[in-house]
Amino acid sequence: MSTVADYVSRVEGTCGAESDVIVVFKYEKKDEAIANILKKAKLKKSIAGIIFELTFEERSFRLYTSGRAIFRGFTSKPELMDFLAKLLL
């Protein structure tokens, strides 16, 4: 059984009402992570097939094919990890 830690290399930034959190996926798992996210989240806009504006559970975020995602509005790390678990697993 996979866990969020199997996919996430690191989390940059701090959680808070107005701050952005950058999640970097592990290089060897990034394609699988991107595929899982694209299956579950709703696509709002795609920019050249490199940047995806997505929504999931009424939260919008950006996903990059480089293996990064930018999330906004998470107030705690456990909240972010729960959201990532729903997206990735």
N, CA, C and O atoms as a GROMACS GRO file, in nm:
protein
  356
    1MET      N    1   0.085  -0.119   0.000
    1MET     CA    2   0.000   0.000   0.000
    1MET      C    3   0.088   0.124   0.000
    1MET      O    4   0.180   0.136   0.082
    2SER      N    5   0.062   0.215  -0.090
    2SER     CA    6   0.140   0.338  -0.102
    2SER      C    7   0.097   0.439   0.003
    2SER      O    8  -0.016   0.437   0.053
    3THR      N    9   0.189   0.529   0.034
    3THR     CA   10   0.159   0.641   0.123
    3THR      C   11   0.198   0.770   0.053
    3THR      O   12   0.263   0.767  -0.052
    4VAL      N   13   0.159   0.882   0.110
    4VAL     CA   14   0.194   1.013   0.053
    4VAL      C   15   0.346   1.028   0.048
    4VAL      O   16   0.400   1.085  -0.046
    5ALA      N   17   0.415   0.976   0.149
    5ALA     CA   18   0.561   0.987   0.154
    5ALA      C   19   0.629   0.915   0.038
    5ALA      O   20   0.741   0.949   0.002
    6ASP      N   21   0.563   0.816  -0.021
    6ASP     CA   22   0.618   0.747  -0.137
    6ASP      C   23   0.625   0.839  -0.259
    6ASP      O   24   0.707   0.818  -0.348
    7TYR      N   25   0.540   0.940  -0.263
    7TYR     CA   26   0.532   1.031  -0.377
    7TYR      C   27   0.598   1.166  -0.353
    7TYR      O   28   0.652   1.226  -0.447
    8VAL      N   29   0.595   1.215  -0.231
    8VAL     CA   30   0.640   1.352  -0.201
    8VAL      C   31   0.785   1.353  -0.157
    8VAL      O   32   0.824   1.285  -0.063
    9SER      N   33   0.864   1.433  -0.228
    9SER     CA   34   1.005   1.450  -0.193
    9SER      C   35   1.020   1.552  -0.080
    9SER      O   36   1.087   1.528   0.020
   10ARG      N   37   0.954   1.668  -0.100
   10ARG     CA   38   0.960   1.771   0.005
   10ARG      C   39   0.845   1.870  -0.010
   10ARG      O   40   0.782   1.881  -0.116
   11VAL      N   41   0.821   1.942   0.099
   11VAL     CA   42   0.719   2.046   0.101
   11VAL      C   43   0.791   2.176   0.136
   11VAL      O   44   0.858   2.186   0.239
   12GLU      N   45   0.776   2.275   0.048
   12GLU     CA   46   0.843   2.403   0.067
   12GLU      C   47   0.740   2.510   0.100
   12GLU      O   48   0.630   2.510   0.044
   13GLY      N   49   0.775   2.598   0.190
   13GLY     CA   50   0.683   2.704   0.229
   13GLY      C   51   0.615   2.668   0.359
   13GLY      O   52   0.637   2.560   0.414
   14THR      N   53   0.533   2.760   0.406
   14THR     CA   54   0.464   2.737   0.532
   14THR      C   55   0.315   2.739   0.509
   14THR      O   56   0.266   2.807   0.420
   15CYS      N   57   0.245   2.664   0.589
   15CYS     CA   58   0.100   2.663   0.580
   15CYS      C   59   0.046   2.787   0.652
   15CYS      O   60   0.099   2.827   0.755
   16GLY      N   61  -0.056   2.844   0.597
   16GLY     CA   62  -0.117   2.963   0.653
   16GLY      C   63  -0.223   3.013   0.558
   16GLY      O   64  -0.229   2.968   0.443
   17ALA      N   65  -0.305   3.103   0.602
   17ALA     CA   66  -0.420   3.147   0.522
   17ALA      C   67  -0.379   3.206   0.387
   17ALA      O   68  -0.447   3.181   0.288
   18GLU      N   69  -0.273   3.282   0.381
   18GLU     CA   70  -0.238   3.350   0.256
   18GLU      C   71  -0.111   3.299   0.191
   18GLU      O   72  -0.067   3.356   0.091
   19SER      N   73  -0.051   3.194   0.243
   19SER     CA   74   0.077   3.150   0.188
   19SER      C   75   0.060   3.033   0.091
   19SER      O   76  -0.034   2.953   0.102
   20ASP      N   77   0.152   3.025  -0.003
   20ASP     CA   78   0.154   2.915  -0.099
   20ASP      C   79   0.245   2.805  -0.046
   20ASP      O   80   0.347   2.833   0.018
   21VAL      N   81   0.209   2.683  -0.073
   21VAL     CA   82   0.290   2.569  -0.035
   21VAL      C   83   0.326   2.495  -0.163
   21VAL      O   84   0.238   2.459  -0.242
   22ILE      N   85   0.456   2.472  -0.183
   22ILE     CA   86   0.502   2.400  -0.301
   22ILE      C   87   0.534   2.258  -0.260
   22ILE      O   88   0.613   2.234  -0.168
   23VAL      N   89   0.472   2.164  -0.328
   23VAL     CA   90   0.498   2.022  -0.304
   23VAL      C   91   0.580   1.971  -0.422
   23VAL      O   92   0.540   1.986  -0.537
   24VAL      N   93   0.694   1.911  -0.391
   24VAL     CA   94   0.782   1.855  -0.493
   24VAL      C   95   0.770   1.703  -0.486
   24VAL      O   96   0.792   1.643  -0.381
   25PHE      N   97   0.736   1.643  -0.599
   25PHE     CA   98   0.721   1.498  -0.603
   25PHE      C   99   0.855   1.433  -0.633
   25PHE      O  100   0.941   1.491  -0.700
   26LYS      N  101   0.873   1.309  -0.583
   26LYS     CA  102   0.995   1.235  -0.610
   26LYS      C  103   1.007   1.210  -0.760
   26LYS      O  104   0.909   1.180  -0.827
   27TYR      N  105   1.128   1.222  -0.810
   27TYR     CA  106   1.151   1.213  -0.954
   27TYR      C  107   1.100   1.081  -1.011
   27TYR      O  108   1.036   1.079  -1.116
   28GLU      N  109   1.128   0.973  -0.943
   28GLU     CA  110   1.090   0.840  -0.995
   28GLU      C  111   0.940   0.814  -0.986
   28GLU      O  112   0.891   0.720  -1.049
   29LYS      N  113   0.867   0.894  -0.909
   29LYS     CA  114   0.723   0.874  -0.892
   29LYS      C  115   0.641   0.988  -0.951
   29LYS      O  116   0.518   0.984  -0.945
   30LYS      N  117   0.706   1.091  -1.007
   30LYS     CA  118   0.633   1.210  -1.050
   30LYS      C  119   0.531   1.182  -1.159
   30LYS      O  120   0.421   1.236  -1.155
   31ASP      N  121   0.565   1.097  -1.255
   31ASP     CA  122   0.470   1.068  -1.363
   31ASP      C  123   0.346   0.996  -1.310
   31ASP      O  124   0.234   1.025  -1.353
   32GLU      N  125   0.367   0.905  -1.217
   32GLU     CA  126   0.254   0.834  -1.154
   32GLU      C  127   0.169   0.930  -1.071
   32GLU      O  128   0.046   0.924  -1.074
   33ALA      N  129   0.235   1.020  -0.998
   33ALA     CA  130   0.164   1.118  -0.916
   33ALA      C  131   0.081   1.211  -1.004
   33ALA      O  132  -0.035   1.238  -0.974
   34ILE      N  133   0.140   1.260  -1.113
   34ILE     CA  134   0.069   1.349  -1.204
   34ILE      C  135  -0.051   1.278  -1.265
   34ILE      O  136  -0.160   1.337  -1.275
   35ALA      N  137  -0.033   1.153  -1.307
   35ALA     CA  138  -0.144   1.077  -1.366
   35ALA      C  139  -0.257   1.058  -1.265
   35ALA      O  140  -0.374   1.072  -1.300
   36ASN      N  141  -0.223   1.026  -1.140
   36ASN     CA  142  -0.326   1.008  -1.037
   36ASN      C  143  -0.402   1.137  -1.012
   36ASN      O  144  -0.525   1.136  -1.000
   37ILE      N  145  -0.331   1.247  -1.004
   37ILE     CA  146  -0.394   1.377  -0.978
   37ILE      C  147  -0.485   1.416  -1.095
   37ILE      O  148  -0.598   1.462  -1.073
   38LEU      N  149  -0.437   1.399  -1.217
   38LEU     CA  150  -0.518   1.436  -1.333
   38LEU      C  151  -0.644   1.351  -1.346
   38LEU      O  152  -0.744   1.397  -1.402
   39LYS      N  153  -0.639   1.227  -1.296
   39LYS     CA  154  -0.758   1.141  -1.299
   39LYS      C  155  -0.864   1.189  -1.202
   39LYS      O  156  -0.984   1.180  -1.230
   40LYS      N  157  -0.821   1.239  -1.086
   40LYS     CA  158  -0.915   1.272  -0.979
   40LYS      C  159  -0.960   1.418  -0.980
   40LYS      O  160  -1.075   1.447  -0.945
   41ALA      N  161  -0.874   1.508  -1.018
   41ALA     CA  162  -0.906   1.651  -1.012
   41ALA      C  163  -0.972   1.696  -1.141
   41ALA      O  164  -0.957   1.634  -1.246
   42LYS      N  165  -1.044   1.806  -1.132
   42LYS     CA  166  -1.112   1.863  -1.248
   42LYS      C  167  -1.023   1.970  -1.311
   42LYS      O  168  -0.974   2.060  -1.243
   43LEU      N  169  -1.001   1.958  -1.441
   43LEU     CA  170  -0.916   2.051  -1.513
   43LEU      C  171  -0.992   2.180  -1.543
   43LEU      O  172  -1.098   2.177  -1.605
   44LYS      N  173  -0.937   2.293  -1.497
   44LYS     CA  174  -0.996   2.424  -1.528
   44LYS      C  175  -0.929   2.483  -1.651
   44LYS      O  176  -0.996   2.539  -1.738
   45LYS      N  177  -0.796   2.471  -1.657
   45LYS     CA  178  -0.722   2.530  -1.768
   45LYS      C  179  -0.587   2.458  -1.780
   45LYS      O  180  -0.526   2.420  -1.680
   46SER      N  181  -0.541   2.442  -1.903
   46SER     CA  182  -0.410   2.384  -1.928
   46SER      C  183  -0.330   2.485  -2.012
   46SER      O  184  -0.380   2.538  -2.111
   47ILE      N  185  -0.208   2.509  -1.972
   47ILE     CA  186  -0.122   2.601  -2.044
   47ILE      C  187  -0.011   2.520  -2.111
   47ILE      O  188   0.082   2.474  -2.045
   48ALA      N  189  -0.023   2.505  -2.242
   48ALA     CA  190   0.075   2.434  -2.326
   48ALA      C  191   0.102   2.292  -2.278
   48ALA      O  192   0.208   2.236  -2.307
   49GLY      N  193   0.008   2.233  -2.206
   49GLY     CA  194   0.027   2.097  -2.157
   49GLY      C  195   0.138   2.085  -2.054
   49GLY      O  196   0.183   1.974  -2.023
   50ILE      N  197   0.182   2.198  -2.001
   50ILE     CA  198   0.291   2.200  -1.902
   50ILE      C  199   0.240   2.238  -1.764
   50ILE      O  200   0.286   2.186  -1.663
   51ILE      N  201   0.146   2.330  -1.762
   51ILE     CA  202   0.088   2.378  -1.636
   51ILE      C  203  -0.062   2.347  -1.638
   51ILE      O  204  -0.130   2.377  -1.736
   52PHE      N  205  -0.110   2.288  -1.531
   52PHE     CA  206  -0.251   2.254  -1.521
   52PHE      C  207  -0.313   2.328  -1.403
   52PHE      O  208  -0.265   2.317  -1.291
   53GLU      N  209  -0.420   2.402  -1.430
   53GLU     CA  210  -0.500   2.464  -1.323
   53GLU      C  211  -0.609   2.363  -1.292
   53GLU      O  212  -0.689   2.328  -1.378
   54LEU      N  213  -0.613   2.316  -1.169
   54LEU     CA  214  -0.704   2.210  -1.131
   54LEU      C  215  -0.786   2.247  -1.008
   54LEU      O  216  -0.747   2.335  -0.931
   55THR      N  217  -0.899   2.179  -0.991
   55THR     CA  218  -0.976   2.190  -0.867
   55THR      C  219  -1.008   2.049  -0.818
   55THR      O  220  -1.030   1.958  -0.897
   56PHE      N  221  -1.008   2.035  -0.688
   56PHE     CA  222  -1.043   1.910  -0.623
   56PHE      C  223  -1.100   1.946  -0.487
   56PHE      O  224  -1.038   2.019  -0.410
   57GLU      N  225  -1.218   1.894  -0.457
   57GLU     CA  226  -1.287   1.926  -0.330
   57GLU      C  227  -1.294   2.076  -0.306
   57GLU      O  228  -1.269   2.124  -0.195
   58GLU      N  229  -1.330   2.150  -0.410
   58GLU     CA  230  -1.348   2.294  -0.406
   58GLU      C  231  -1.221   2.372  -0.370
   58GLU      O  232  -1.229   2.486  -0.324
   59ARG      N  233  -1.105   2.312  -0.392
   59ARG     CA  234  -0.977   2.382  -0.374
   59ARG      C  235  -0.908   2.385  -0.509
   59ARG      O  236  -0.901   2.284  -0.579
   60SER      N  237  -0.856   2.501  -0.545
   60SER     CA  238  -0.783   2.510  -0.672
   60SER      C  239  -0.633   2.506  -0.644
   60SER      O  240  -0.586   2.552  -0.540
   61PHE      N  241  -0.560   2.451  -0.739
   61PHE     CA  242  -0.415   2.442  -0.728
   61PHE      C  243  -0.356   2.428  -0.867
   61PHE      O  244  -0.428   2.404  -0.964
   62ARG      N  245  -0.226   2.444  -0.876
   62ARG     CA  246  -0.155   2.430  -1.003
   62ARG      C  247  -0.063   2.310  -0.996
   62ARG      O  248   0.003   2.285  -0.895
   63LEU      N  249  -0.059   2.236  -1.106
   63LEU     CA  250   0.028   2.120  -1.119
   63LEU      C  251   0.118   2.141  -1.239
   63LEU      O  252   0.071   2.178  -1.347
   64TYR      N  253   0.246   2.118  -1.221
   64TYR     CA  254   0.344   2.135  -1.328
   64TYR      C  255   0.399   1.998  -1.368
   64TYR      O  256   0.419   1.912  -1.282
   65THR      N  257   0.423   1.979  -1.497
   65THR     CA  258   0.475   1.850  -1.543
   65THR      C  259   0.618   1.826  -1.495
   65THR      O  260   0.669   1.715  -1.509
   66SER      N  261   0.682   1.927  -1.440
   66SER     CA  262   0.817   1.912  -1.384
   66SER      C  263   0.814   1.834  -1.253
   66SER      O  264   0.918   1.793  -1.202
   67GLY      N  265   0.693   1.812  -1.198
   67GLY     CA  266   0.681   1.737  -1.074
   67GLY      C  267   0.659   1.823  -0.952
   67GLY      O  268   0.692   1.783  -0.840
   68ARG      N  269   0.603   1.941  -0.972
   68ARG     CA  270   0.572   2.032  -0.861
   68ARG      C  271   0.425   2.067  -0.864
   68ARG      O  272   0.360   2.065  -0.969
   69ALA      N  273   0.373   2.100  -0.748
   69ALA     CA  274   0.236   2.148  -0.737
   69ALA      C  275   0.235   2.263  -0.637
   69ALA      O  276   0.308   2.261  -0.538
   70ILE      N  277   0.152   2.363  -0.665
   70ILE     CA  278   0.140   2.478  -0.575
   70ILE      C  279  -0.002   2.479  -0.519
   70ILE      O  280  -0.100   2.483  -0.593
   71PHE      N  281  -0.010   2.476  -0.387
   71PHE     CA  282  -0.137   2.476  -0.316
   71PHE      C  283  -0.148   2.603  -0.235
   71PHE      O  284  -0.048   2.654  -0.185
   72ARG      N  285  -0.271   2.655  -0.222
   72ARG     CA  286  -0.295   2.777  -0.145
   72ARG      C  287  -0.401   2.750  -0.038
   72ARG      O  288  -0.490   2.666  -0.056
   73GLY      N  289  -0.390   2.824   0.071
   73GLY     CA  290  -0.496   2.825   0.169
   73GLY      C  291  -0.499   2.711   0.269
   73GLY      O  292  -0.597   2.695   0.341
   74PHE      N  293  -0.393   2.633   0.277
   74PHE     CA  294  -0.390   2.528   0.379
   74PHE      C  295  -0.337   2.587   0.508
   74PHE      O  296  -0.235   2.656   0.508
   75THR      N  297  -0.407   2.560   0.618
   75THR     CA  298  -0.369   2.621   0.745
   75THR      C  299  -0.277   2.533   0.828
   75THR      O  300  -0.217   2.580   0.925
   76SER      N  301  -0.265   2.405   0.792
   76SER     CA  302  -0.175   2.317   0.866
   76SER      C  303  -0.120   2.209   0.774
   76SER      O  304  -0.179   2.176   0.671
   77LYS      N  305  -0.006   2.155   0.813
   77LYS     CA  306   0.056   2.049   0.734
   77LYS      C  307  -0.029   1.922   0.733
   77LYS      O  308  -0.041   1.859   0.628
   78PRO      N  309  -0.088   1.881   0.846
   78PRO     CA  310  -0.175   1.762   0.841
   78PRO      C  311  -0.293   1.778   0.745
   78PRO      O  312  -0.332   1.682   0.679
   79GLU      N  313  -0.349   1.898   0.737
   79GLU     CA  314  -0.458   1.925   0.643
   79GLU      C  315  -0.410   1.905   0.500
   79GLU      O  316  -0.480   1.845   0.418
   80LEU      N  317  -0.291   1.957   0.469
   80LEU     CA  318  -0.234   1.940   0.336
   80LEU      C  319  -0.207   1.793   0.306
   80LEU      O  320  -0.236   1.746   0.196
   81MET      N  321  -0.152   1.721   0.402
   81MET     CA  322  -0.121   1.579   0.381
   81MET      C  323  -0.247   1.496   0.359
   81MET      O  324  -0.247   1.403   0.279
   82ASP      N  325  -0.355   1.529   0.429
   82ASP     CA  326  -0.483   1.459   0.407
   82ASP      C  327  -0.533   1.484   0.267
   82ASP      O  328  -0.582   1.393   0.200
   83PHE      N  329  -0.522   1.608   0.221
   83PHE     CA  330  -0.564   1.644   0.086
   83PHE      C  331  -0.480   1.569  -0.018
   83PHE      O  332  -0.534   1.517  -0.115
   84LEU      N  333  -0.349   1.564   0.003
   84LEU     CA  334  -0.261   1.492  -0.089
   84LEU      C  335  -0.292   1.343  -0.091
   84LEU      O  336  -0.285   1.279  -0.196
   85ALA      N  337  -0.325   1.288   0.024
   85ALA     CA  338  -0.360   1.146   0.030
   85ALA      C  339  -0.481   1.116  -0.057
   85ALA      O  340  -0.484   1.016  -0.128
   86LYS      N  341  -0.582   1.203  -0.051
   86LYS     CA  342  -0.701   1.184  -0.133
   86LYS      C  343  -0.668   1.196  -0.282
   86LYS      O  344  -0.726   1.125  -0.364
   87LEU      N  345  -0.576   1.285  -0.316
   87LEU     CA  346  -0.539   1.305  -0.456
   87LEU      C  347  -0.452   1.194  -0.512
   87LEU      O  348  -0.469   1.152  -0.626
   88LEU      N  349  -0.359   1.146  -0.431
   88LEU     CA  350  -0.257   1.054  -0.482
   88LEU      C  351  -0.289   0.907  -0.465
   88LEU      O  352  -0.246   0.824  -0.545
   89LEU      N  353  -0.365   0.873  -0.363
   89LEU     CA  354  -0.384   0.730  -0.331
   89LEU      C  355  -0.518   0.678  -0.376
   89LEU      O  356  -0.548   0.560  -0.357
   0.00000   0.00000   0.00000
